[in-house]
Amino acid sequence: MSEADATDIATEAYLYAYPLVTMEYTRRGLTNVAVPDGTKAPMGQFARIRQYPDASFHTVTAPNADTLYTQGWFDVAKEPWLVSVPDMGDRYFLLPMLDGWTNVFASPGTRTTGGKAQTIAVTGPGWHGTLPAGVTQYKSPTAMVWLLGRIYCTGTPQDYDAVHALQDQITAVPLSSFGKPYTPAPGPVDPSVDMKTAVRQQVNTLDPTAYFTLFASLLKDNPPAADDAPMVAKLAKIGIVPGHDFDAAKLQPAANAGLAKAPKLGQDKVSAWTKDGVLAGDLTFENGWAYTTKAGTYGTNYRQRAFVTAIGLGANLPDDAVYPSSQGPDAIGKYSGANTYVMHFDKGQLPPVRAFWSLTMYNGEMFFVDNPLNRYTLSSRDPLETNPDGSTDLYIQADSPGADKESNWLPAPRDRFVLMLRLYWPTGTPPTILDGSWHIPQAKEVT
């Protein structure tokens, strides 16, 4: 095999492996605690986020102020885990579960299962057994499972209390302990795990040997999908065989030379997907807004999967949520708080959703913006004023647009900012963002 051929294969392999390696690093960081603590919890336990962050919060980029998270990681290699969910009534929630490859293999919640109390079993690849009566089985293709639950909350003290009560009733036990007294053991803490450096940076700086060695070890419990057979054949040419360890020392010099180039070339391909993905039809860009309705499940579109992993790990199925973002009013310009902007929605053309929508303001580093109203979003829960013709204008600027318009004001910083529109449970029939029949209006600069 020539060095050029090895480079091409290794670059493809890098993109293919990127989600699985990233999930592992994310799992390590979010479970490396003895007991649940804020955003982290040991394997098999839930971390329950109790309140929305404010502008001082800089731990995670692009935080939301719409849903409170209840998240946990599970290893279903040896036995299933059973998750009990209380009666949610008419409160919107979803409990998407991601496999090791970042595919959402199940998404229990208001949209799919309704709000009644339920117990679900998450089973691993190859598991065969009997589950208790009344339990719904969801089959994970991998041993690694990330349950990234979200519960709608208005953010008032009273609603916080109500959601906290629901969060506390979402519990998980291994099948062998179901129906018995169960107290989870403290989790092991590994001091070698980097808890400060961003996961993306940790993954992107791995040398190729470490990267592919970890990837090969992860393949043992997180096997490729049947449709990945052509990629699996390519992996074998550079010494990566599912179920076996990777040993770079056994490769020919040309193969190792190709592997050495893979990280940079692979990361360049991820970055270039912002443009290439539009041409391929996997990303949409209009009126300054970029988004995808092809997330959550990816098939063999490995580049799209790696791209979503890099910019939005944990993405929902589009039927559950779509997240358009905008850095400027068009492909060239950038938003600045030195200017004022208006988003105009014609009558009946506010974001079409069955759950809720929100427009969130971030600064250039994707964090909330401090402002006199302590307002980080405008959403369908706000009492927005409409114009005489029934249309709605949202005012996006640093200074108040006036007392009569403050209900529709999204405060901006003085300098650069970014907008994100969240549509939870988009309508399935036109007009809908899912098929492009609903168009996001431009945030136009007002001169």
C-alpha positions in Angstrom: 0.0 0.0 0.0 1.3 3.4 -1.0 1.6 6.2 1.5 -1.1 8.1 -0.4 -3.5 5.2 -0.2 -2.7 4.8 3.5 -3.3 8.5 4.1 -6.7 8.4 2.4 -7.8 5.4 4.4 -6.4 6.7 7.7 -8.2 10.0 7.2 -11.5 8.2 6.5 -10.9 6.1 9.6 -10.2 9.2 11.7 -13.6 10.7 10.7 -15.3 7.4 11.3 -13.8 7.0 14.7 -14.2 10.6 15.9 -17.7 10.2 17.5 -16.7 7.1 19.4 -13.5 8.5 20.7 -15.2 11.8 21.6 -18.0 10.0 23.5 -15.4 8.1 25.5 -13.6 11.3 26.6 -16.9 12.9 27.4 -18.0 9.9 29.4 -14.7 10.0 31.4 -15.1 13.6 32.2 -18.8 13.4 33.2 -18.5 10.2 35.4 -15.2 10.8 37.2 -16.7 11.6 40.5 -17.5 9.5 43.6 -21.1 10.8 44.0 -23.4 13.0 41.8 -22.1 16.5 41.8 -23.6 19.2 39.6 -23.2 18.2 35.9 -21.4 14.9 36.8 -22.3 11.6 38.3 -20.7 8.1 38.5 -21.6 5.5 35.9 -25.1 4.2 36.4 -26.2 7.3 38.3 -27.9 10.5 37.3 -26.6 14.1 37.4 -29.5 16.4 37.9 -29.1 20.1 36.8 -31.1 22.1 39.2 -31.2 25.6 37.7 -30.4 27.6 34.6 -26.9 29.1 34.4 -26.4 32.9 34.3 -23.9 35.0 32.5 -21.1 34.0 34.9 -21.3 30.4 33.8 -18.5 29.5 31.5 -18.2 25.7 31.9 -20.2 24.6 28.9 -20.7 26.6 25.7 -24.1 27.4 24.3 -26.1 26.7 27.6 -29.9 26.7 27.4 -32.5 28.3 29.6 -35.4 26.2 28.4 -34.9 22.7 29.8 -33.2 21.2 32.9 -31.0 18.2 32.2 -31.0 14.8 33.9 -28.2 12.8 32.4 -26.4 9.6 33.1 -24.0 7.1 31.5 -24.6 3.4 31.5 -22.5 0.3 30.6 -25.0 -2.3 29.3 -22.3 -4.9 28.3 -23.1 -7.3 31.1 -26.7 -6.6 31.9 -29.5 -4.2 31.1 -30.3 -1.1 33.1 -33.8 -0.2 34.0 -34.9 3.4 34.2 -38.1 4.4 36.0 -39.8 7.6 34.9 -42.7 9.2 36.9 -45.9 10.6 35.5 -44.9 13.8 33.8 -48.5 14.9 33.1 -48.6 17.4 30.3 -45.1 18.7 31.0 -42.8 18.4 28.0 -39.8 16.1 28.4 -37.6 13.8 26.4 -35.1 11.2 27.4 -33.0 10.5 24.3 -30.4 7.8 24.5 -27.2 7.8 22.4 -25.1 4.8 21.6 -21.3 5.1 21.5 -21.4 6.3 17.9 -23.7 9.2 18.9 -26.8 7.8 17.2 -30.0 8.3 19.1 -31.4 4.8 19.2 -34.4 5.7 21.3 -36.1 8.9 22.5 -38.9 8.2 25.1 -40.8 11.4 26.0 -43.9 13.5 25.4 -43.6 13.1 21.6 -43.2 9.4 21.4 -44.5 7.7 24.6 -46.6 10.4 26.3 -46.5 11.6 29.9 -47.6 8.5 31.8 -45.2 6.8 34.3 -43.1 4.2 32.6 -40.2 1.9 33.1 -37.7 1.3 30.3 -35.0 -1.3 29.9 -31.8 -0.5 28.0 -30.2 -3.7 26.8 -26.9 -4.1 25.2 -25.7 -5.8 22.0 -26.3 -9.6 22.0 -28.3 -9.6 25.3 -31.0 -12.2 25.5 -33.1 -12.6 28.6 -36.4 -11.9 30.3 -37.5 -8.5 31.5 -40.1 -7.7 34.2 -43.7 -7.3 33.0 -44.7 -3.9 31.8 -41.1 -2.8 31.0 -40.4 -1.4 27.5 -37.1 -2.6 26.0 -34.8 -0.3 24.0 -31.9 -2.1 22.4 -28.6 -0.3 22.3 -26.2 -1.3 19.5 -23.3 -0.5 21.9 -22.3 -1.1 25.5 -21.9 2.6 26.0 -25.1 4.5 26.5 -25.6 8.2 27.3 -29.1 9.2 28.5 -29.4 12.9 28.0 -32.8 13.9 29.4 -34.4 17.3 29.2 -37.5 18.6 31.1 -39.1 21.9 30.2 -39.0 24.5 33.0 -40.1 28.1 33.1 -37.3 29.0 35.5 -39.6 30.4 38.3 -39.0 29.2 41.9 -42.2 27.3 41.8 -41.5 25.6 38.6 -38.0 24.7 39.7 -39.5 22.9 42.7 -41.9 21.1 40.5 -39.2 19.9 38.0 -36.8 19.0 40.8 -39.4 16.6 42.2 -39.8 15.0 38.8 -36.0 14.8 38.3 -35.6 13.0 41.7 -38.1 10.3 40.6 -36.1 9.4 37.5 -34.0 6.5 38.8 -31.9 3.7 37.4 -30.9 0.2 38.6 -29.3 -2.8 37.0 -31.7 -5.6 36.1 -30.3 -7.8 38.8 -31.3 -5.2 41.4 -34.7 -4.3 40.0 -37.5 -4.6 42.7 -34.9 -4.9 45.5 -33.4 -2.3 47.8 -30.6 -0.6 45.8 -28.0 1.8 46.9 -25.4 2.7 44.2 -21.8 2.4 45.3 -19.5 5.4 45.2 -17.9 5.8 41.8 -14.1 5.3 41.2 -12.2 8.6 40.7 -9.2 8.4 38.3 -6.8 11.3 39.0 -5.3 10.9 35.5 -8.5 12.0 33.8 -8.2 15.6 32.6 -11.3 17.4 34.1 -10.4 20.9 32.9 -9.4 20.8 29.2 -12.3 20.8 26.8 -13.1 17.3 25.4 -12.8 18.5 21.8 -9.3 19.9 22.5 -8.2 16.6 24.3 -9.4 14.5 21.3 -8.0 16.8 18.7 -4.5 16.8 20.3 -4.2 13.0 20.5 -1.4 11.6 18.5 -2.5 9.0 15.9 -1.2 6.0 17.7 -3.0 6.9 20.9 -6.1 7.8 19.0 -6.4 4.6 17.0 -5.3 2.4 19.9 -8.2 3.8 22.0 -10.5 3.4 19.0 -9.6 -0.2 18.6 -10.2 -0.9 22.3 -13.6 0.8 22.2 -14.7 -1.3 19.2 -14.7 -4.4 21.4 -17.8 -3.3 23.3 -19.1 -0.9 20.7 -19.2 -2.8 17.5 -19.6 -1.3 14.0 -23.0 -1.4 12.4 -23.7 -3.9 9.7 -23.8 -1.1 7.1 -20.2 -0.2 8.1 -18.8 -3.3 6.5 -17.0 -1.4 3.6 -15.4 0.8 6.2 -14.4 -2.1 8.4 -12.7 -3.6 5.4 -10.7 -0.4 4.9 -9.8 -0.3 8.6 -8.2 -3.7 8.3 -5.7 -2.4 5.8 -4.3 -0.1 8.4 -4.3 -2.7 11.2 -7.6 -1.9 12.9 -9.8 -5.0 13.3 -12.8 -5.0 15.6 -12.2 -7.2 18.6 -8.5 -6.9 18.4 -5.9 -4.5 19.8 -4.2 -2.0 17.5 -0.4 -2.3 17.2 1.2 0.4 15.1 4.6 -1.3 15.3 3.3 -4.1 13.1 2.4 -1.7 10.2 4.6 -1.0 7.2 6.3 2.5 7.1 3.9 3.7 4.5 0.9 2.9 6.6 2.4 4.7 9.7 3.2 7.7 7.5 -0.4 7.8 6.4 -1.7 7.5 10.0 0.5 10.4 11.1 -1.2 12.7 8.7 -4.8 11.6 9.6 -5.5 13.9 12.6 -4.9 17.1 10.8 -6.5 16.0 7.5 -9.5 14.6 9.4 -10.0 17.8 11.4 -9.7 19.9 8.3 -12.5 17.8 6.7 -14.7 18.4 9.7 -14.1 22.2 9.5 -14.7 22.3 5.8 -18.1 20.5 6.2 -19.6 23.9 7.2 -19.4 24.7 3.4 -19.3 21.2 1.9 -22.3 20.1 3.9 -24.4 22.8 2.4 -23.4 21.6 -1.1 -24.1 18.0 -0.1 -27.6 18.9 1.2 -26.8 17.9 4.8 -26.7 21.5 6.1 -29.0 24.4 5.3 -27.9 28.0 5.2 -30.5 30.8 4.6 -31.1 34.3 5.8 -27.9 34.1 7.9 -29.1 30.9 9.7 -27.3 27.6 9.5 -28.9 24.3 10.7 -29.3 20.6 9.9 -32.3 18.3 10.0 -29.9 15.4 9.6 -28.7 14.7 13.1 -29.3 12.0 15.7 -29.0 9.2 13.1 -26.4 9.2 10.4 -26.1 5.9 8.6 -22.9 5.9 6.7 -22.6 9.6 6.5 -19.5 9.6 8.6 -18.4 13.2 7.9 -21.8 14.6 8.9 -21.6 12.5 12.1 -18.1 13.8 12.9 -19.2 17.4 12.2 -22.2 17.2 14.5 -20.0 15.5 17.2 -17.6 18.4 17.0 -20.1 21.3 17.1 -23.0 19.8 19.0 -22.4 16.5 20.8 -25.6 15.1 22.1 -27.8 16.4 19.3 -31.4 15.3 19.3 -33.4 13.7 16.5 -34.8 16.5 14.3 -38.3 15.3 15.1 -37.5 16.3 18.7 -35.5 19.5 18.2 -33.7 21.6 15.5 -31.1 24.2 16.5 -30.5 26.9 13.9 -27.7 29.3 14.7 -26.7 32.6 13.2 -23.4 34.6 13.4 -24.6 37.4 11.2 -27.5 38.6 9.0 -25.9 37.0 6.0 -23.0 34.8 4.9 -20.5 37.7 5.2 -21.6 40.1 8.0 -21.3 39.5 11.7 -23.6 40.7 14.4 -22.4 43.6 16.5 -24.0 45.2 19.5 -23.1 48.6 18.0 -26.0 48.0 15.6 -29.7 47.2 16.1 -31.5 44.3 14.5 -35.1 43.2 14.1 -36.5 39.7 13.4 -40.0 40.1 11.9 -42.5 37.3 11.9 -45.6 37.7 9.8 -48.9 36.8 11.4 -49.0 33.0 12.1 -45.3 32.6 11.1 -43.7 32.3 14.6 -41.6 29.1 14.8 -44.0 26.2 14.2 -43.6 23.8 17.1 -45.8 21.5 19.2 -43.7 22.0 22.3 -41.9 25.4 22.4 -39.4 27.6 20.7 -36.7 30.0 22.0 -34.3 32.6 20.7 -31.1 32.7 22.8 -28.4 35.4 22.9 -24.8 34.4 23.2 -21.6 36.5 23.2 -18.8 35.7 20.7 -17.6 32.9 23.0 -21.1 31.3 23.1 -21.9 32.2 26.7 -24.9 34.1 28.1 -24.8 37.9 28.1 -25.2 39.9 31.3 -28.0 42.5 31.0 -30.3 44.6 33.1 -33.3 42.3 32.6 -31.4 39.0 33.4 -33.0 37.9 30.1 -31.1 35.4 28.0 -33.9 34.2 25.7 -37.2 35.2 24.2 -39.5 32.3 23.8 -43.0 31.1 23.2 -43.6 31.3 27.0 -43.0 35.1 27.0 -45.9 37.5 26.7 -44.8 38.9 23.4 -46.5 42.0 22.0 -47.9 41.7 18.5 -48.3 44.5 15.9 -51.7 45.7 14.8 -51.6 43.4 11.8 -50.8 40.4 14.0 -47.1 40.2 13.1 -44.4 40.0 15.8 -41.1 41.9 15.9 -38.2 40.8 18.1 -35.7 43.6 18.9 -32.1 42.5 19.2 -29.9 45.2 20.5 -27.7 46.4 23.4 -29.9 49.2 24.6 -33.6 49.1 25.5 -35.9 49.7 22.5 -38.2 51.6 24.8 -40.6 50.6 27.6 -43.4 49.8 25.1 -41.1 47.3 23.3 -39.2 45.8 26.2 -41.4 42.7 26.2 -39.9 41.8 22.8 -36.3 42.8 23.6 -33.4 40.3 23.5 -30.5 42.2 25.1 -27.2 42.0 23.2 -23.6 42.8 24.3 -21.8 45.8 22.9 -19.6 43.8 20.7 -19.9 40.5 18.7 -22.8 38.1 19.4 -24.4 34.9 18.1 -28.0 33.9 18.0 -29.5 30.4 18.4 -33.1 29.4 17.7 -34.4 26.3 19.3 -37.4 24.5 18.0 -38.6 21.6 20.2 -40.9 19.1 18.6 -41.2 20.9 15.3 -44.6 20.5 13.5 -44.5 17.6 11.1 -46.7 19.1 8.4 -46.1 22.3 6.4 -45.1 24.8 7.2 -42.3 23.1 9.1 -38.6 23.5 9.3 -38.2 19.7 8.8 -38.9 20.0 5.1 -37.9 23.6 4.5 -41.4 24.8 4.0 -41.0 27.2 7.0 -38.2 29.8 6.6 -36.4 31.5 9.4 -36.6 35.3 9.0 -33.4 37.3 8.8 -32.3 39.3 11.8 -32.1 42.6 9.7 -30.0 45.5 10.7 -32.0 48.6 11.3 -30.4 51.8 10.0 
